[in-house]
């Protein structure tokens, strides 16, 4: 594990050299600068675990610098130090996110103790977050099917490496949680995991989010924000739905990957980048390449280690295992008595196609745990939870609608009711509706029918 990194910002050279000597003796890696501006520039280029910040600095003072630091690095620990400390300054700094406030003259014991406590708090917060994310990641890897066992084995092999990973999977398969799981099993687990959803950010903002950008909070005062690449420096960057990234940003990303360097905002220099990239997509990238919507060179750079997450419908033998786990999990979370699934209800779950995959199954089980008062979930509960609500909503919503819209809503409800009645058995439902199985499956997709609608 690499040593924790501390940045000291103080205009007194003697304080900088003293703190550097003390903290390096404790095993930390220490950098020192004499102005807030130099400190902020260094923070843009390198990752740090802790900042020791003098409150009285030339030009930009410590409180303004603290505000700027927290804008970019909310989880970065900051200790304010001052030779002219006041209660008011201490309270203000704490409210702004400082971990503690030290007064000069500094004592060795106080400095070492405060630094240890700040770094311990940072580690505890990160470990708690990692524990929660690791648990969520395991949700999506539960099962005994061949497909899930092979996926588990592949993850255990690829996680310790630094190779770029491209995760393929439908919505709800847990691509984001599995990416975090890979990071937590890697040699970078003590560094940051930074996520960016390429489909959720408009094209005109994407470049700034990834590479950094500047804002103008007031006339003549420019502020810069570190991009996700710099935030993830030393750690892992997860690019979710990479297929939605536009071609211009793709080209810039290819250059960064090739050169392992990033141009800094408004600075005529670049800084080295050491980031492991994990990307994910629910689309066919080769098809997008053929249509000119995705760069082939970026595909080859990201597709070093392809990882395919199987949809839930292709591993039905895992569904009972997932159901049992989620029933226990949510019963404990909500303080409910443990629930079981009847064979008839289980049959319905096995017949259902699960377009939302494990995420959808998890949400359905959570709803059953909350709403079903009995300890045994039966097929009757499917009707109670689905049909009554849907029928009331459907009938009331038909008023004032056009005939075509009313017909569509009625058909949707009628098909959904038949599916529920037959426990989502496609063949039996199709026979009752006098449709072929393929016609029924097509209508399920057209109407976007889900288990609990």
TORKOL-4160 file (C-alpha; in steps of 0.2 Angstrom, whole numbers, padded with zeros to 4 digits, m for minus):
453
<pt num="1" X="0000" Y="0000" Z="0000"/>
<pt num="2" X="0007" Y="0017" Z="m0005"/>
<pt num="3" X="0010" Y="0030" Z="0009"/>
<pt num="4" X="m0004" Y="0043" Z="0012"/>
<pt num="5" X="0000" Y="0060" Z="0004"/>
<pt num="6" X="m0001" Y="0076" Z="0013"/>
<pt num="7" X="0000" Y="0094" Z="0006"/>
<pt num="8" X="0005" Y="0108" Z="0017"/>
<pt num="9" X="0001" Y="0126" Z="0012"/>
<pt num="10" X="0009" Y="0139" Z="0023"/>
<pt num="11" X="0019" Y="0155" Z="0018"/>
<pt num="12" X="0031" Y="0152" Z="0032"/>
<pt num="13" X="0045" Y="0142" Z="0025"/>
<pt num="14" X="0051" Y="0136" Z="0043"/>
<pt num="15" X="0033" Y="0129" Z="0046"/>
<pt num="16" X="0033" Y="0120" Z="0030"/>
<pt num="17" X="0050" Y="0112" Z="0033"/>
<pt num="18" X="0046" Y="0108" Z="0051"/>
<pt num="19" X="0029" Y="0099" Z="0046"/>
<pt num="20" X="0037" Y="0090" Z="0031"/>
<pt num="21" X="0051" Y="0083" Z="0043"/>
<pt num="22" X="0039" Y="0078" Z="0056"/>
<pt num="23" X="0026" Y="0070" Z="0045"/>
<pt num="24" X="0039" Y="0061" Z="0034"/>
<pt num="25" X="0046" Y="0053" Z="0050"/>
<pt num="26" X="0029" Y="0046" Z="0052"/>
<pt num="27" X="0029" Y="0038" Z="0035"/>
<pt num="28" X="0019" Y="0050" Z="0025"/>
<pt num="29" X="0023" Y="0058" Z="0008"/>
<pt num="30" X="0023" Y="0077" Z="0010"/>
<pt num="31" X="0023" Y="0091" Z="m0002"/>
<pt num="32" X="0024" Y="0110" Z="0003"/>
<pt num="33" X="0019" Y="0126" Z="m0006"/>
<pt num="34" X="0019" Y="0144" Z="0001"/>
<pt num="35" X="0003" Y="0151" Z="m0008"/>
<pt num="36" X="m0015" Y="0145" Z="m0010"/>
<pt num="37" X="m0014" Y="0147" Z="m0028"/>
<pt num="38" X="0001" Y="0135" Z="m0030"/>
<pt num="39" X="m0008" Y="0123" Z="m0018"/>
<pt num="40" X="m0024" Y="0123" Z="m0029"/>
<pt num="41" X="m0013" Y="0120" Z="m0045"/>
<pt num="42" X="m0004" Y="0105" Z="m0036"/>
<pt num="43" X="m0021" Y="0098" Z="m0031"/>
<pt num="44" X="m0027" Y="0099" Z="m0049"/>
<pt num="45" X="m0012" Y="0088" Z="m0054"/>
<pt num="46" X="m0009" Y="0076" Z="m0040"/>
<pt num="47" X="m0020" Y="0066" Z="m0028"/>
<pt num="48" X="m0019" Y="0070" Z="m0010"/>
<pt num="49" X="m0027" Y="0062" Z="0006"/>
<pt num="50" X="m0025" Y="0077" Z="0017"/>
<pt num="51" X="m0021" Y="0096" Z="0016"/>
<pt num="52" X="m0014" Y="0107" Z="0030"/>
<pt num="53" X="m0019" Y="0124" Z="0026"/>
<pt num="54" X="m0014" Y="0141" Z="0034"/>
<pt num="55" X="m0028" Y="0153" Z="0036"/>
<pt num="56" X="m0017" Y="0168" Z="0034"/>
<pt num="57" X="m0010" Y="0168" Z="0016"/>
<pt num="58" X="m0005" Y="0182" Z="0004"/>
<pt num="59" X="m0018" Y="0186" Z="m0009"/>
<pt num="60" X="m0030" Y="0171" Z="m0007"/>
<pt num="61" X="m0033" Y="0167" Z="0011"/>
<pt num="62" X="m0035" Y="0150" Z="0019"/>
<pt num="63" X="m0054" Y="0150" Z="0020"/>
<pt num="64" X="m0057" Y="0155" Z="0002"/>
<pt num="65" X="m0044" Y="0141" Z="m0003"/>
<pt num="66" X="m0054" Y="0129" Z="0008"/>
<pt num="67" X="m0070" Y="0133" Z="m0001"/>
<pt num="68" X="m0061" Y="0130" Z="m0018"/>
<pt num="69" X="m0054" Y="0114" Z="m0012"/>
<pt num="70" X="m0071" Y="0108" Z="m0006"/>
<pt num="71" X="m0079" Y="0112" Z="m0022"/>
<pt num="72" X="m0068" Y="0100" Z="m0031"/>
<pt num="73" X="m0064" Y="0087" Z="m0017"/>
<pt num="74" X="m0078" Y="0086" Z="m0005"/>
<pt num="75" X="m0070" Y="0071" Z="0003"/>
<pt num="76" X="m0053" Y="0078" Z="0005"/>
<pt num="77" X="m0048" Y="0081" Z="0023"/>
<pt num="78" X="m0042" Y="0098" Z="0027"/>
<pt num="79" X="m0034" Y="0104" Z="0044"/>
<pt num="80" X="m0033" Y="0123" Z="0046"/>
<pt num="81" X="m0018" Y="0130" Z="0055"/>
<pt num="82" X="m0016" Y="0148" Z="0061"/>
<pt num="83" X="m0005" Y="0159" Z="0071"/>
<pt num="84" X="m0020" Y="0171" Z="0074"/>
<pt num="85" X="m0034" Y="0159" Z="0077"/>
<pt num="86" X="m0051" Y="0164" Z="0084"/>
<pt num="87" X="m0066" Y="0154" Z="0089"/>
<pt num="88" X="m0076" Y="0163" Z="0075"/>
<pt num="89" X="m0063" Y="0157" Z="0062"/>
<pt num="90" X="m0063" Y="0139" Z="0069"/>
<pt num="91" X="m0082" Y="0138" Z="0068"/>
<pt num="92" X="m0082" Y="0145" Z="0051"/>
<pt num="93" X="m0069" Y="0133" Z="0045"/>
<pt num="94" X="m0078" Y="0118" Z="0052"/>
<pt num="95" X="m0094" Y="0123" Z="0045"/>
<pt num="96" X="m0085" Y="0124" Z="0028"/>
<pt num="97" X="m0079" Y="0106" Z="0030"/>
<pt num="98" X="m0062" Y="0107" Z="0039"/>
<pt num="99" X="m0058" Y="0092" Z="0049"/>
<pt num="100" X="m0050" Y="0102" Z="0063"/>
<pt num="101" X="m0042" Y="0119" Z="0068"/>
<pt num="102" X="m0024" Y="0120" Z="0075"/>
<pt num="103" X="m0016" Y="0136" Z="0082"/>
<pt num="104" X="0002" Y="0141" Z="0081"/>
<pt num="105" X="0014" Y="0138" Z="0089"/>
<pt num="106" X="0011" Y="0119" Z="0084"/>
<pt num="107" X="0017" Y="0105" Z="0095"/>
<pt num="108" X="0023" Y="0089" Z="0088"/>
<pt num="109" X="0011" Y="0078" Z="0098"/>
<pt num="110" X="m0004" Y="0088" Z="0093"/>
<pt num="111" X="0001" Y="0089" Z="0074"/>
<pt num="112" X="0004" Y="0070" Z="0073"/>
<pt num="113" X="m0012" Y="0066" Z="0083"/>
<pt num="114" X="m0023" Y="0077" Z="0073"/>
<pt num="115" X="m0016" Y="0071" Z="0056"/>
<pt num="116" X="m0019" Y="0053" Z="0062"/>
<pt num="117" X="m0037" Y="0056" Z="0067"/>
<pt num="118" X="m0040" Y="0065" Z="0050"/>
<pt num="119" X="m0033" Y="0051" Z="0040"/>
<pt num="120" X="m0042" Y="0038" Z="0050"/>
<pt num="121" X="m0058" Y="0047" Z="0048"/>
<pt num="122" X="m0055" Y="0047" Z="0029"/>
<pt num="123" X="m0051" Y="0029" Z="0029"/>
<pt num="124" X="m0067" Y="0024" Z="0039"/>
<pt num="125" X="m0078" Y="0034" Z="0028"/>
<pt num="126" X="m0070" Y="0026" Z="0012"/>
<pt num="127" X="m0071" Y="0008" Z="0020"/>
<pt num="128" X="m0089" Y="0011" Z="0025"/>
<pt num="129" X="m0093" Y="0016" Z="0007"/>
<pt num="130" X="m0083" Y="0002" Z="m0001"/>
<pt num="131" X="m0092" Y="m0011" Z="0011"/>
<pt num="132" X="m0109" Y="m0005" Z="0005"/>
<pt num="133" X="m0104" Y="m0005" Z="m0013"/>
<pt num="134" X="m0095" Y="m0022" Z="m0012"/>
<pt num="135" X="m0111" Y="m0029" Z="m0004"/>
<pt num="136" X="m0122" Y="m0022" Z="m0018"/>
<pt num="137" X="m0109" Y="m0029" Z="m0031"/>
<pt num="138" X="m0111" Y="m0046" Z="m0024"/>
<pt num="139" X="m0130" Y="m0045" Z="m0026"/>
<pt num="140" X="m0127" Y="m0046" Z="m0045"/>
<pt num="141" X="m0115" Y="m0060" Z="m0044"/>
<pt num="142" X="m0126" Y="m0072" Z="m0033"/>
<pt num="143" X="m0130" Y="m0089" Z="m0041"/>
<pt num="144" X="m0124" Y="m0106" Z="m0046"/>
<pt num="145" X="m0127" Y="m0106" Z="m0064"/>
<pt num="146" X="m0112" Y="m0109" Z="m0076"/>
<pt num="147" X="m0114" Y="m0092" Z="m0083"/>
<pt num="148" X="m0112" Y="m0083" Z="m0066"/>
<pt num="149" X="m0099" Y="m0095" Z="m0060"/>
<pt num="150" X="m0088" Y="m0091" Z="m0075"/>
<pt num="151" X="m0091" Y="m0072" Z="m0073"/>
<pt num="152" X="m0086" Y="m0074" Z="m0055"/>
<pt num="153" X="m0070" Y="m0082" Z="m0060"/>
<pt num="154" X="m0066" Y="m0070" Z="m0074"/>
<pt num="155" X="m0068" Y="m0055" Z="m0061"/>
<pt num="156" X="m0056" Y="m0063" Z="m0049"/>
<pt num="157" X="m0043" Y="m0065" Z="m0063"/>
<pt num="158" X="m0045" Y="m0048" Z="m0071"/>
<pt num="159" X="m0047" Y="m0037" Z="m0055"/>
<pt num="160" X="m0029" Y="m0037" Z="m0049"/>
<pt num="161" X="m0023" Y="m0032" Z="m0066"/>
<pt num="162" X="m0022" Y="m0014" Z="m0072"/>
<pt num="163" X="m0030" Y="m0019" Z="m0089"/>
<pt num="164" X="m0044" Y="m0009" Z="m0096"/>
<pt num="165" X="m0061" Y="m0018" Z="m0095"/>
<pt num="166" X="m0076" Y="m0016" Z="m0106"/>
<pt num="167" X="m0092" Y="m0022" Z="m0098"/>
<pt num="168" X="m0106" Y="m0028" Z="m0109"/>
<pt num="169" X="m0124" Y="m0030" Z="m0101"/>
<pt num="170" X="m0142" Y="m0025" Z="m0102"/>
<pt num="171" X="m0150" Y="m0012" Z="m0091"/>
<pt num="172" X="m0152" Y="m0019" Z="m0073"/>
<pt num="173" X="m0137" Y="m0032" Z="m0074"/>
<pt num="174" X="m0127" Y="m0021" Z="m0062"/>
<pt num="175" X="m0113" Y="m0015" Z="m0073"/>
<pt num="176" X="m0109" Y="0000" Z="m0061"/>
<pt num="177" X="m0109" Y="m0011" Z="m0046"/>
<pt num="178" X="m0098" Y="m0024" Z="m0054"/>
<pt num="179" X="m0086" Y="m0010" Z="m0060"/>
<pt num="180" X="m0084" Y="m0005" Z="m0041"/>
<pt num="181" X="m0082" Y="m0023" Z="m0036"/>
<pt num="182" X="m0068" Y="m0025" Z="m0048"/>
<pt num="183" X="m0060" Y="m0009" Z="m0042"/>
<pt num="184" X="m0061" Y="m0014" Z="m0024"/>
<pt num="185" X="m0053" Y="m0031" Z="m0028"/>
<pt num="186" X="m0039" Y="m0022" Z="m0037"/>
<pt num="187" X="m0022" Y="m0015" Z="m0032"/>
<pt num="188" X="m0030" Y="0003" Z="m0033"/>
<pt num="189" X="m0043" Y="m0001" Z="m0020"/>
<pt num="190" X="m0036" Y="0012" Z="m0008"/>
<pt num="191" X="m0037" Y="0026" Z="m0022"/>
<pt num="192" X="m0053" Y="0034" Z="m0029"/>
<pt num="193" X="m0066" Y="0026" Z="m0039"/>
<pt num="194" X="m0074" Y="0040" Z="m0050"/>
<pt num="195" X="m0090" Y="0037" Z="m0060"/>
<pt num="196" X="m0097" Y="0046" Z="m0075"/>
<pt num="197" X="m0113" Y="0042" Z="m0084"/>
<pt num="198" X="m0111" Y="0047" Z="m0102"/>
<pt num="199" X="m0129" Y="0045" Z="m0106"/>
<pt num="200" X="m0134" Y="0057" Z="m0092"/>
<pt num="201" X="m0123" Y="0072" Z="m0097"/>
<pt num="202" X="m0127" Y="0083" Z="m0112"/>
<pt num="203" X="m0114" Y="0084" Z="m0126"/>
<pt num="204" X="m0110" Y="0102" Z="m0122"/>
<pt num="205" X="m0106" Y="0098" Z="m0104"/>
<pt num="206" X="m0097" Y="0081" Z="m0106"/>
<pt num="207" X="m0080" Y="0088" Z="m0111"/>
<pt num="208" X="m0079" Y="0099" Z="m0096"/>
<pt num="209" X="m0085" Y="0085" Z="m0084"/>
<pt num="210" X="m0072" Y="0073" Z="m0091"/>
<pt num="211" X="m0057" Y="0084" Z="m0094"/>
<pt num="212" X="m0061" Y="0099" Z="m0083"/>
<pt num="213" X="m0069" Y="0116" Z="m0085"/>
<pt num="214" X="m0069" Y="0134" Z="m0079"/>
<pt num="215" X="m0083" Y="0145" Z="m0073"/>
<pt num="216" X="m0085" Y="0163" Z="m0069"/>
<pt num="217" X="m0093" Y="0165" Z="m0052"/>
<pt num="218" X="m0090" Y="0184" Z="m0053"/>
<pt num="219" X="m0083" Y="0197" Z="m0065"/>
<pt num="220" X="m0064" Y="0194" Z="m0067"/>
<pt num="221" X="m0063" Y="0179" Z="m0055"/>
<pt num="222" X="m0061" Y="0163" Z="m0064"/>
<pt num="223" X="m0062" Y="0146" Z="m0056"/>
<pt num="224" X="m0058" Y="0129" Z="m0062"/>
<pt num="225" X="m0065" Y="0112" Z="m0059"/>
<pt num="226" X="m0055" Y="0096" Z="m0060"/>
<pt num="227" X="m0062" Y="0084" Z="m0073"/>
<pt num="228" X="m0066" Y="0066" Z="m0069"/>
<pt num="229" X="m0050" Y="0060" Z="m0076"/>
<pt num="230" X="m0039" Y="0070" Z="m0064"/>
<pt num="231" X="m0051" Y="0066" Z="m0049"/>
<pt num="232" X="m0048" Y="0047" Z="m0053"/>
<pt num="233" X="m0029" Y="0050" Z="m0055"/>
<pt num="234" X="m0021" Y="0035" Z="m0047"/>
<pt num="235" X="m0037" Y="0026" Z="m0046"/>
<pt num="236" X="m0051" Y="0020" Z="m0057"/>
<pt num="237" X="m0062" Y="0029" Z="m0069"/>
<pt num="238" X="m0079" Y="0021" Z="m0074"/>
<pt num="239" X="m0087" Y="0027" Z="m0090"/>
<pt num="240" X="m0105" Y="0020" Z="m0090"/>
<pt num="241" X="m0114" Y="0019" Z="m0106"/>
<pt num="242" X="m0099" Y="0024" Z="m0116"/>
<pt num="243" X="m0108" Y="0022" Z="m0132"/>
<pt num="244" X="m0117" Y="0038" Z="m0129"/>
<pt num="245" X="m0101" Y="0048" Z="m0129"/>
<pt num="246" X="m0099" Y="0059" Z="m0144"/>
<pt num="247" X="m0085" Y="0057" Z="m0157"/>
<pt num="248" X="m0076" Y="0073" Z="m0152"/>
<pt num="249" X="m0074" Y="0068" Z="m0134"/>
<pt num="250" X="m0070" Y="0050" Z="m0140"/>
<pt num="251" X="m0055" Y="0057" Z="m0150"/>
<pt num="252" X="m0048" Y="0067" Z="m0135"/>
<pt num="253" X="m0050" Y="0051" Z="m0124"/>
<pt num="254" X="m0040" Y="0041" Z="m0136"/>
<pt num="255" X="m0026" Y="0054" Z="m0135"/>
<pt num="256" X="m0026" Y="0054" Z="m0116"/>
<pt num="257" X="m0025" Y="0035" Z="m0116"/>
<pt num="258" X="m0011" Y="0034" Z="m0129"/>
<pt num="259" X="0000" Y="0048" Z="m0121"/>
<pt num="260" X="m0005" Y="0045" Z="m0103"/>
<pt num="261" X="m0005" Y="0064" Z="m0101"/>
<pt num="262" X="m0019" Y="0077" Z="m0099"/>
<pt num="263" X="m0018" Y="0095" Z="m0104"/>
<pt num="264" X="m0022" Y="0106" Z="m0089"/>
<pt num="265" X="m0034" Y="0121" Z="m0090"/>
<pt num="266" X="m0027" Y="0137" Z="m0095"/>
<pt num="267" X="m0010" Y="0131" Z="m0091"/>
<pt num="268" X="0003" Y="0128" Z="m0105"/>
<pt num="269" X="0008" Y="0111" Z="m0098"/>
<pt num="270" X="0002" Y="0093" Z="m0096"/>
<pt num="271" X="0002" Y="0082" Z="m0081"/>
<pt num="272" X="0004" Y="0063" Z="m0081"/>
<pt num="273" X="m0012" Y="0052" Z="m0079"/>
<pt num="274" X="m0012" Y="0035" Z="m0071"/>
<pt num="275" X="m0030" Y="0029" Z="m0072"/>
<pt num="276" X="m0037" Y="0012" Z="m0075"/>
<pt num="277" X="m0053" Y="0014" Z="m0086"/>
<pt num="278" X="m0068" Y="0003" Z="m0084"/>
<pt num="279" X="m0081" Y="0006" Z="m0097"/>
<pt num="280" X="m0098" Y="m0001" Z="m0099"/>
<pt num="281" X="m0112" Y="m0002" Z="m0113"/>
<pt num="282" X="m0129" Y="m0009" Z="m0116"/>
<pt num="283" X="m0127" Y="m0007" Z="m0134"/>
<pt num="284" X="m0118" Y="m0016" Z="m0149"/>
<pt num="285" X="m0102" Y="m0006" Z="m0151"/>
<pt num="286" X="m0097" Y="m0015" Z="m0167"/>
<pt num="287" X="m0113" Y="m0010" Z="m0175"/>
<pt num="288" X="m0111" Y="0008" Z="m0170"/>
<pt num="289" X="m0093" Y="0007" Z="m0177"/>
<pt num="290" X="m0100" Y="0002" Z="m0194"/>
<pt num="291" X="m0112" Y="0016" Z="m0193"/>
<pt num="292" X="m0099" Y="0029" Z="m0189"/>
<pt num="293" X="m0105" Y="0033" Z="m0172"/>
<pt num="294" X="m0091" Y="0025" Z="m0162"/>
<pt num="295" X="m0072" Y="0026" Z="m0165"/>
<pt num="296" X="m0064" Y="0010" Z="m0169"/>
<pt num="297" X="m0047" Y="0015" Z="m0161"/>
<pt num="298" X="m0056" Y="0019" Z="m0144"/>
<pt num="299" X="m0065" Y="0002" Z="m0145"/>
<pt num="300" X="m0049" Y="m0007" Z="m0146"/>
<pt num="301" X="m0041" Y="0003" Z="m0132"/>
<pt num="302" X="m0056" Y="m0001" Z="m0120"/>
<pt num="303" X="m0059" Y="m0018" Z="m0126"/>
<pt num="304" X="m0043" Y="m0025" Z="m0118"/>
<pt num="305" X="m0053" Y="m0036" Z="m0106"/>
<pt num="306" X="m0071" Y="m0039" Z="m0112"/>
<pt num="307" X="m0083" Y="m0044" Z="m0098"/>
<pt num="308" X="m0101" Y="m0050" Z="m0102"/>
<pt num="309" X="m0114" Y="m0050" Z="m0089"/>
<pt num="310" X="m0128" Y="m0063" Z="m0093"/>
<pt num="311" X="m0146" Y="m0057" Z="m0092"/>
<pt num="312" X="m0156" Y="m0065" Z="m0079"/>
<pt num="313" X="m0168" Y="m0074" Z="m0091"/>
<pt num="314" X="m0153" Y="m0084" Z="m0097"/>
<pt num="315" X="m0149" Y="m0091" Z="m0079"/>
<pt num="316" X="m0166" Y="m0095" Z="m0072"/>
<pt num="317" X="m0158" Y="m0107" Z="m0060"/>
<pt num="318" X="m0151" Y="m0092" Z="m0051"/>
<pt num="319" X="m0168" Y="m0084" Z="m0048"/>
<pt num="320" X="m0173" Y="m0094" Z="m0032"/>
<pt num="321" X="m0156" Y="m0091" Z="m0025"/>
<pt num="322" X="m0158" Y="m0072" Z="m0028"/>
<pt num="323" X="m0176" Y="m0072" Z="m0021"/>
<pt num="324" X="m0171" Y="m0081" Z="m0005"/>
<pt num="325" X="m0156" Y="m0069" Z="m0002"/>
<pt num="326" X="m0167" Y="m0053" Z="m0006"/>
<pt num="327" X="m0181" Y="m0059" Z="0005"/>
<pt num="328" X="m0169" Y="m0062" Z="0020"/>
<pt num="329" X="m0160" Y="m0045" Z="0016"/>
<pt num="330" X="m0175" Y="m0034" Z="0015"/>
<pt num="331" X="m0184" Y="m0043" Z="0030"/>
<pt num="332" X="m0169" Y="m0038" Z="0041"/>
<pt num="333" X="m0168" Y="m0021" Z="0034"/>
<pt num="334" X="m0186" Y="m0017" Z="0037"/>
<pt num="335" X="m0187" Y="m0027" Z="0053"/>
<pt num="336" X="m0200" Y="m0039" Z="0046"/>
<pt num="337" X="m0202" Y="m0058" Z="0050"/>
<pt num="338" X="m0193" Y="m0069" Z="0037"/>
<pt num="339" X="m0204" Y="m0072" Z="0022"/>
<pt num="340" X="m0204" Y="m0087" Z="0010"/>
<pt num="341" X="m0211" Y="m0089" Z="m0008"/>
<pt num="342" X="m0224" Y="m0103" Z="m0012"/>
<pt num="343" X="m0221" Y="m0115" Z="m0026"/>
<pt num="344" X="m0235" Y="m0106" Z="m0037"/>
<pt num="345" X="m0227" Y="m0089" Z="m0034"/>
<pt num="346" X="m0210" Y="m0095" Z="m0038"/>
<pt num="347" X="m0217" Y="m0103" Z="m0054"/>
<pt num="348" X="m0223" Y="m0085" Z="m0059"/>
<pt num="349" X="m0205" Y="m0078" Z="m0056"/>
<pt num="350" X="m0197" Y="m0092" Z="m0066"/>
<pt num="351" X="m0208" Y="m0089" Z="m0081"/>
<pt num="352" X="m0206" Y="m0070" Z="m0081"/>
<pt num="353" X="m0193" Y="m0063" Z="m0093"/>
<pt num="354" X="m0186" Y="m0050" Z="m0081"/>
<pt num="355" X="m0182" Y="m0036" Z="m0094"/>
<pt num="356" X="m0175" Y="m0026" Z="m0079"/>
<pt num="357" X="m0164" Y="m0041" Z="m0074"/>
<pt num="358" X="m0157" Y="m0042" Z="m0056"/>
<pt num="359" X="m0161" Y="m0024" Z="m0052"/>
<pt num="360" X="m0180" Y="m0027" Z="m0056"/>
<pt num="361" X="m0180" Y="m0043" Z="m0046"/>
<pt num="362" X="m0173" Y="m0034" Z="m0031"/>
<pt num="363" X="m0186" Y="m0020" Z="m0032"/>
<pt num="364" X="m0200" Y="m0032" Z="m0034"/>
<pt num="365" X="m0194" Y="m0042" Z="m0018"/>
<pt num="366" X="m0192" Y="m0027" Z="m0008"/>
<pt num="367" X="m0210" Y="m0022" Z="m0012"/>
<pt num="368" X="m0217" Y="m0039" Z="m0007"/>
<pt num="369" X="m0207" Y="m0038" Z="0009"/>
<pt num="370" X="m0215" Y="m0021" Z="0013"/>
<pt num="371" X="m0233" Y="m0024" Z="0007"/>
<pt num="372" X="m0237" Y="m0042" Z="0010"/>
<pt num="373" X="m0242" Y="m0045" Z="0028"/>
<pt num="374" X="m0241" Y="m0064" Z="0027"/>
<pt num="375" X="m0225" Y="m0074" Z="0030"/>
<pt num="376" X="m0229" Y="m0084" Z="0014"/>
<pt num="377" X="m0229" Y="m0075" Z="m0003"/>
<pt num="378" X="m0242" Y="m0084" Z="m0014"/>
<pt num="379" X="m0248" Y="m0083" Z="m0031"/>
<pt num="380" X="m0264" Y="m0073" Z="m0024"/>
<pt num="381" X="m0252" Y="m0060" Z="m0018"/>
<pt num="382" X="m0246" Y="m0056" Z="m0036"/>
<pt num="383" X="m0264" Y="m0053" Z="m0041"/>
<pt num="384" X="m0267" Y="m0042" Z="m0025"/>
<pt num="385" X="m0252" Y="m0032" Z="m0028"/>
<pt num="386" X="m0254" Y="m0030" Z="m0047"/>
<pt num="387" X="m0272" Y="m0032" Z="m0053"/>
<pt num="388" X="m0282" Y="m0021" Z="m0041"/>
<pt num="389" X="m0271" Y="m0006" Z="m0042"/>
<pt num="390" X="m0269" Y="m0007" Z="m0061"/>
<pt num="391" X="m0287" Y="m0010" Z="m0064"/>
<pt num="392" X="m0292" Y="0006" Z="m0054"/>
<pt num="393" X="m0279" Y="0016" Z="m0062"/>
<pt num="394" X="m0283" Y="0010" Z="m0080"/>
<pt num="395" X="m0302" Y="0012" Z="m0079"/>
<pt num="396" X="m0300" Y="0030" Z="m0071"/>
<pt num="397" X="m0287" Y="0035" Z="m0084"/>
<pt num="398" X="m0298" Y="0030" Z="m0099"/>
<pt num="399" X="m0310" Y="0045" Z="m0097"/>
<pt num="400" X="m0307" Y="0059" Z="m0109"/>
<pt num="401" X="m0295" Y="0048" Z="m0120"/>
<pt num="402" X="m0296" Y="0045" Z="m0138"/>
<pt num="403" X="m0303" Y="0029" Z="m0144"/>
<pt num="404" X="m0286" Y="0023" Z="m0150"/>
<pt num="405" X="m0278" Y="0028" Z="m0133"/>
<pt num="406" X="m0292" Y="0019" Z="m0123"/>
<pt num="407" X="m0290" Y="0004" Z="m0133"/>
<pt num="408" X="m0272" Y="0003" Z="m0131"/>
<pt num="409" X="m0273" Y="0005" Z="m0112"/>
<pt num="410" X="m0286" Y="m0008" Z="m0111"/>
<pt num="411" X="m0276" Y="m0020" Z="m0121"/>
<pt num="412" X="m0261" Y="m0017" Z="m0110"/>
<pt num="413" X="m0271" Y="m0020" Z="m0095"/>
<pt num="414" X="m0280" Y="m0036" Z="m0102"/>
<pt num="415" X="m0264" Y="m0044" Z="m0107"/>
<pt num="416" X="m0255" Y="m0040" Z="m0091"/>
<pt num="417" X="m0270" Y="m0048" Z="m0081"/>
<pt num="418" X="m0269" Y="m0063" Z="m0092"/>
<pt num="419" X="m0250" Y="m0065" Z="m0089"/>
<pt num="420" X="m0253" Y="m0063" Z="m0070"/>
<pt num="421" X="m0267" Y="m0076" Z="m0070"/>
<pt num="422" X="m0255" Y="m0089" Z="m0079"/>
<pt num="423" X="m0240" Y="m0084" Z="m0068"/>
<pt num="424" X="m0231" Y="m0077" Z="m0084"/>
<pt num="425" X="m0232" Y="m0093" Z="m0093"/>
<pt num="426" X="m0230" Y="m0087" Z="m0111"/>
<pt num="427" X="m0237" Y="m0102" Z="m0119"/>
<pt num="428" X="m0253" Y="m0104" Z="m0108"/>
<pt num="429" X="m0256" Y="m0085" Z="m0109"/>
<pt num="430" X="m0254" Y="m0085" Z="m0128"/>
<pt num="431" X="m0266" Y="m0099" Z="m0129"/>
<pt num="432" X="m0280" Y="m0090" Z="m0119"/>
<pt num="433" X="m0277" Y="m0074" Z="m0129"/>
<pt num="434" X="m0277" Y="m0084" Z="m0146"/>
<pt num="435" X="m0260" Y="m0078" Z="m0150"/>
<pt num="436" X="m0243" Y="m0086" Z="m0155"/>
<pt num="437" X="m0230" Y="m0085" Z="m0142"/>
<pt num="438" X="m0219" Y="m0074" Z="m0153"/>
<pt num="439" X="m0234" Y="m0062" Z="m0155"/>
<pt num="440" X="m0237" Y="m0061" Z="m0136"/>
<pt num="441" X="m0218" Y="m0058" Z="m0133"/>
<pt num="442" X="m0219" Y="m0044" Z="m0146"/>
<pt num="443" X="m0234" Y="m0036" Z="m0137"/>
<pt num="444" X="m0225" Y="m0037" Z="m0120"/>
<pt num="445" X="m0211" Y="m0027" Z="m0127"/>
<pt num="446" X="m0222" Y="m0015" Z="m0136"/>
<pt num="447" X="m0232" Y="m0011" Z="m0121"/>
<pt num="448" X="m0217" Y="m0012" Z="m0110"/>
<pt num="449" X="m0226" Y="m0024" Z="m0098"/>
<pt num="450" X="m0216" Y="m0028" Z="m0082"/>
<pt num="451" X="m0219" Y="m0040" Z="m0067"/>
<pt num="452" X="m0227" Y="m0027" Z="m0056"/>
<pt num="453" X="m0233" Y="m0013" Z="m0067"/>
